Amino acid sequence: MATSHFQQFLNDATSPAPDTDIPLGADCLYGLYTSWCLLQGMAPKTSASFRVGMRLCGINVHHSRLKTKGRAAADYILASYPYTS
């Protein structure tokens, strides 16, 4: 069976973090996903489609127990960091 678009995102941009006190929340996980999509040269799916995809991959976006990794993590952090002059 082929790896889904969402499973590939999870493999590339997240790692399990079962012991973390601060796992990725739903908004941060979607932001990481949009960064990953842009780096892959593809348009991100809607937030609703993303949540369905995560559920199909066994991820509860409200209690993900995931942490970021890779290029998408760096891109997301830089994109969401407030700019100061």
ABEGO torsion letter per residue (X at the ends): XBBBAAAAAAAAABBBBAABABBBBAAAAAAAAAAAAAAAGBBBBBAAAAAAAAAAAGBBAABAGBBBBEAAAAAAAAAABBBBX
